[in-house]
């Protein structure tokens, strides 16, 4: 039993000695000299700029993303009821403007009301709009499209904006709905 106590005491003593050496080593470490500062006590002279020092981390400049549109209008129509096969002209805008209109596309998405009262996609009527930086809306990018809906019923139009930011990441933004009725006459 005395041998195991001696072994344990030796191990505890060794651990304490290592801890004391580590603590003393950090306390007795050489002082870090800075250029132009008088050296530490016991040392003579002034430090010159002969040492290499760690420099502060340099902030990386990240390209700011292209302005995110904060205003995206619903599709504007001249009226809410049209004859079958009539030309339906749709206009709208988004703002602020993007870096260029080539980084954005606007699609007019059409949905129809089915017999069960649910809105379903009518993708055959969808139309890609033309974008113009010099449109009828000041300081905004205008979109316009002309389409024909050959089916009778109630429809709703919604604009979908897809644009790229500075990192070439695609973003999608949806407008509110605009109701449309297609009648025989």
Secondary structure per residue as TSV (DSSP state, phi and psi in degrees):
chain	resnum	aa	ss	phi	psi
A	1	X	-	360.0	-36.5
A	2	X	H	-65.3	-31.0
A	3	X	H	-68.4	-40.7
A	4	X	H	-69.0	-33.7
A	5	X	H	-68.1	-37.0
A	6	X	H	-66.8	-39.5
A	7	X	H	-65.3	-42.6
A	8	X	H	-65.3	-41.7
A	9	X	H	-63.7	-38.2
A	10	X	H	-65.9	-40.6
A	11	X	H	-66.6	-44.0
A	12	X	H	-63.4	-41.5
A	13	X	H	-62.8	-41.4
A	14	X	H	-65.0	-41.4
A	15	X	H	-65.0	-41.9
A	16	X	H	-64.9	-38.0
A	17	X	H	-66.3	-42.6
A	18	X	H	-64.2	-43.0
A	19	X	H	-62.6	-40.0
A	20	X	H	-66.1	-39.7
A	21	X	H	-66.5	-40.7
A	22	X	H	-64.6	-44.3
A	23	X	H	-63.6	-44.3
A	24	X	H	-67.1	-35.6
A	25	X	H	-64.6	-39.6
A	26	X	H	-74.8	-30.0
A	27	X	H	-75.1	-30.4
A	28	X	T	-97.6	10.3
A	29	X	S	-63.9	150.7
A	30	X	-	-62.6	140.2
A	31	X	-	-67.6	149.6
A	32	X	-	-86.1	119.3
A	33	X	-	-90.6	144.1
A	34	X	-	-113.2	145.3
A	35	X	T	-58.3	135.0
A	36	X	T	82.3	0.7
A	37	X	S	-102.1	138.6
A	38	X	B	-62.9	141.0
A	39	X	-	-66.3	171.0
A	40	X	-	-69.3	161.9
A	41	X	T	-55.4	139.0
A	42	X	T	91.1	-9.8
A	43	X	-	-115.2	151.4
A	44	X	-	-112.7	154.2
A	45	X	S	91.7	179.4
A	46	X	B	-115.5	141.2
A	47	X	-	-69.2	136.6
A	48	X	-	-99.8	178.5
A	49	X	T	-88.0	50.4
A	50	X	T	-98.2	-3.6
A	51	X	S	-99.5	158.9
A	52	X	-	-103.7	131.3
A	53	X	-	-116.9	153.6
A	54	X	-	-71.0	134.8
A	55	X	-	-95.6	156.1
A	56	X	-	-65.2	149.0
A	57	X	-	-62.9	131.2
A	58	X	-	-85.7	129.9
A	59	X	-	-71.4	132.7
A	60	X	-	-80.4	135.8
A	61	X	-	-86.1	118.2
A	62	X	-	-101.4	133.1
A	63	X	-	-63.1	131.1
A	64	X	-	-69.6	144.0
A	65	X	-	-68.0	156.6
A	66	X	-	-61.8	148.4
A	67	X	-	-53.3	130.3
A	68	X	-	-82.7	130.2
A	69	X	-	-63.1	127.9
A	70	X	-	-104.8	-11.8
A	71	X	E	-131.6	119.2
A	72	X	E	-135.3	112.5
A	73	X	-	-79.5	155.0
A	74	X	-	-72.7	163.3
A	75	X	-	-67.7	126.6
A	76	X	B	-93.0	137.1
A	77	X	-	-123.8	155.9
A	78	X	S	-68.1	-35.8
A	79	X	-	-150.6	174.4
A	80	X	S	-103.6	-6.4
A	81	X	E	-126.7	133.8
A	82	X	E	-133.1	157.9
A	83	X	E	-78.0	156.8
A	84	X	T	-59.6	138.3
A	85	X	T	67.3	14.6
A	86	X	-	-80.4	152.9
A	87	X	E	-74.3	123.9
A	88	X	E	-106.4	116.0
A	89	X	E	-98.5	127.3
A	90	X	E	-117.6	134.1
A	91	X	E	-132.5	158.5
A	92	X	E	-177.8	-173.6
A	93	X	E	-155.2	165.4
A	94	X	E	-140.9	153.1
A	95	X	E	-154.3	149.9
A	96	X	S	-70.2	166.6
A	97	X	-	-69.8	151.5
A	98	X	-	-84.1	175.4
A	99	X	S	-57.3	-41.7
A	100	X	-	-155.3	153.4
A	101	X	G	-72.7	-10.4
A	102	X	G	-74.8	-15.6
A	103	X	G	-87.4	6.3
A	104	X	E	-139.0	150.1
A	105	X	E	-136.4	143.6
A	106	X	E	-120.1	129.1
A	107	X	E	-119.1	132.5
A	108	X	E	-88.5	114.1
A	109	X	E	-97.8	131.1
A	110	X	E	-110.7	133.7
A	111	X	E	-125.4	146.7
A	112	X	E	-119.5	155.3
A	113	X	E	-89.4	118.9
A	114	X	-	-85.5	-178.4
A	115	X	T	-65.9	-20.9
A	116	X	T	-93.2	5.0
A	117	X	S	80.1	19.3
A	118	X	-	-108.0	144.5
A	119	X	E	-83.9	125.0
A	120	X	E	-123.2	154.0
A	121	X	E	-68.0	136.7
A	122	X	-	-120.4	66.9
A	123	X	G	-64.6	-18.9
A	124	X	G	-67.1	-19.0
A	125	X	G	-96.8	-5.2
A	126	X	-	-59.9	147.4
A	127	X	E	-140.7	136.8
A	128	X	E	-83.8	130.6
A	129	X	-	-88.1	155.9
A	130	X	E	-90.2	138.0
A	131	X	E	-104.2	145.4
A	132	X	E	-146.5	127.4
A	133	X	S	-76.8	-20.2
A	134	X	S	-112.2	74.0
A	135	X	S	-109.8	-162.0
A	136	X	S	-77.9	-12.8
A	137	X	S	-102.8	120.3
A	138	X	T	-68.2	134.5
A	139	X	T	58.0	29.8
A	140	X	S	-137.4	157.9
A	141	X	E	-90.6	125.1
A	142	X	E	-91.9	148.6
A	143	X	E	-126.1	147.2
A	144	X	E	-147.7	147.6
A	145	X	E	-151.8	153.2
A	146	X	E	-125.2	132.3
A	147	X	E	-143.2	162.7
A	148	X	E	-123.6	134.0
A	149	X	-	-116.3	113.2
A	150	X	-	-91.7	10.6
A	151	X	S	-116.5	139.9
A	152	X	-	-77.2	151.0
A	153	X	E	135.7	-170.6
A	154	X	E	-102.3	134.9
A	155	X	E	-131.7	164.8
A	156	X	E	-140.4	140.9
A	157	X	E	-109.9	142.4
A	158	X	E	-142.9	137.5
A	159	X	E	-94.1	138.1
A	160	X	E	-118.6	118.3
A	161	X	E	-102.4	125.8
A	162	X	E	-119.0	122.3
A	163	X	E	-137.4	158.6
A	164	X	E	-104.9	139.1
A	165	X	-	-90.9	-174.1
A	166	X	T	-63.6	-24.4
A	167	X	T	-90.1	10.1
A	168	X	-	62.7	31.4
A	169	X	-	-94.4	131.7
A	170	X	E	-82.9	135.5
A	171	X	E	-125.3	149.9
A	172	X	E	-122.9	137.7
A	173	X	E	-135.3	136.0
A	174	X	E	-111.3	145.3
A	175	X	E	-92.0	178.7
A	176	X	E	-78.8	171.4
A	177	X	E	-87.1	154.0
A	178	X	E	-125.4	120.4
A	179	X	E	-77.2	146.5
A	180	X	E	-142.2	138.1
A	181	X	E	-115.8	135.8
A	182	X	E	-111.6	122.5
A	183	X	E	-120.9	168.0
A	184	X	-	-67.9	-41.2
A	185	X	-	-129.0	360.0
